[in-house]
Amino acid sequence: MNNPDISIRAYQASDLRTLSAIWLDASLHAHPFLGEARLRAQQEMVERTYLPDSETWVAVRDGEPIGFIGLIGAFIGALFVAPDVQGAGIGRLLIAHAAALKGELALDVYAANDGARAFYGRLGFAEISRSAADGEGLPFAVVHMRLTR
């Protein structure tokens, strides 16, 4: 998908607060089953570790970040788009950018996040396995998916 109004650039330290806010807003919409208190606690880890330590690419429109993808090798650790611009192809652009860089991609998505699972399926990701608990050992099922070229 080509969207001339959107550019993708590398993460900059000055993006931290904006991307953290996008992460929280999108997480509250996509993961309400986790609860707001848990998400707000996770936000600190996102700011302290995930954003600065991942290979993070930022989707920008009119100079403002509107989404991002965080990669750990070829694993997508995060893909978040501001809720008010979801559905405009930004997630697809970020996935395409990551795929161009890495080739094969893998990710985990909460089984209860039907919208994300459907989105990834439309892009060609296939379920390879499931886990009954999330990465913190809590009882939230996770679907492991892979995109191969």
C-alpha positions in Angstrom: 0.0 0.0 0.0 1.4 3.4 -0.9 0.3 6.4 1.1 2.3 9.6 0.1 1.1 11.4 3.2 2.8 9.0 5.5 6.6 8.5 5.9 8.4 6.0 8.0 11.5 6.9 9.9 13.7 5.5 12.7 12.7 6.1 16.3 14.2 9.2 18.0 14.4 9.7 21.7 12.1 12.8 21.4 9.4 10.3 20.2 9.2 8.6 23.6 6.2 10.4 25.1 4.1 10.5 21.9 4.7 6.9 21.1 3.9 5.9 24.8 0.6 7.8 24.5 -0.2 6.0 21.2 0.7 2.7 22.8 -1.6 3.4 25.8 -4.6 4.7 23.8 -4.4 1.8 21.3 -3.9 -0.8 24.1 -7.0 0.5 25.9 -9.0 0.0 22.7 -7.5 -3.3 21.7 -6.8 -5.0 25.1 -9.7 -3.9 27.4 -9.7 -7.4 28.9 -6.3 -6.7 30.5 -7.6 -3.8 32.5 -6.6 -0.2 32.6 -4.5 -0.6 35.8 -2.4 -3.3 34.2 -1.9 -1.4 31.0 -0.8 1.7 32.8 1.7 -0.4 34.8 3.0 -1.9 31.5 3.3 1.6 30.0 6.3 2.3 32.3 8.1 -0.8 30.8 7.2 0.4 27.3 8.9 3.7 28.0 11.9 2.4 29.9 12.7 -0.7 27.8 10.6 -1.5 24.8 10.8 1.7 22.8 14.4 2.6 23.4 15.8 -1.0 23.2 13.8 -2.3 20.1 14.4 -1.5 16.5 11.5 1.0 16.3 10.2 2.6 13.2 7.7 5.4 13.3 4.9 6.3 10.9 4.7 10.1 10.6 2.1 12.4 9.0 2.6 16.1 8.8 5.6 15.8 11.1 3.7 14.0 13.8 4.1 10.3 14.9 0.8 8.4 14.4 2.0 4.8 14.8 5.0 2.6 15.3 6.4 -0.9 14.9 9.0 -2.3 17.3 11.2 -5.1 16.0 13.4 -7.5 17.9 15.2 -9.2 15.1 12.4 -10.4 12.8 9.9 -10.6 15.7 7.3 -7.8 15.9 7.2 -6.9 19.5 4.8 -4.0 19.0 2.6 -2.6 16.3 0.4 0.3 17.4 -1.4 3.0 15.5 -3.3 5.9 17.1 -6.9 4.9 17.4 -8.2 8.0 15.5 -6.2 7.0 12.3 -6.7 3.2 12.4 -8.0 1.8 9.2 -6.1 4.2 7.0 -3.4 1.7 6.0 -0.7 2.8 8.5 -0.4 -0.6 10.1 0.0 -2.1 6.6 2.7 0.4 5.7 4.6 -0.4 8.9 4.3 -4.2 8.3 5.4 -3.7 4.7 8.4 -1.7 5.9 9.4 -4.4 8.4 8.9 -7.2 5.9 11.2 -5.3 3.4 13.8 -5.1 6.1 13.6 -8.6 7.6 11.8 -10.9 5.1 10.1 -13.4 7.4 8.3 -11.9 10.4 6.8 -13.4 13.5 4.6 -12.0 16.2 2.4 -12.9 19.2 -1.2 -11.5 19.5 -3.7 -12.0 22.3 -6.3 -14.5 21.2 -9.0 -12.2 22.5 -7.9 -9.4 20.2 -10.1 -10.5 17.2 -9.5 -7.3 15.2 -5.7 -7.7 15.3 -5.8 -11.4 14.5 -8.0 -10.7 11.5 -5.7 -7.8 10.4 -2.6 -10.0 10.5 -4.5 -12.8 8.7 -5.4 -10.4 5.9 -1.7 -9.6 5.5 -0.7 -13.2 5.2 0.3 -14.1 8.7 -0.6 -17.7 9.7 -1.1 -19.1 13.1 1.7 -21.5 14.0 0.8 -22.2 17.7 -1.0 -21.0 20.8 -0.1 -20.5 24.4 -2.6 -20.5 27.3 -0.8 -17.8 29.1 0.9 -14.5 28.1 4.5 -13.6 28.5 4.0 -12.7 32.1 2.4 -16.1 32.8 -1.1 -14.6 33.2 -4.1 -16.5 31.8 -4.5 -14.6 28.6 -4.2 -16.9 25.6 -1.7 -15.8 22.9 -1.6 -16.8 19.2 1.9 -17.1 17.7 1.8 -16.1 14.0 4.4 -16.0 11.2 4.6 -14.3 7.8 6.9 -15.9 5.2 7.8 -14.5 1.8 
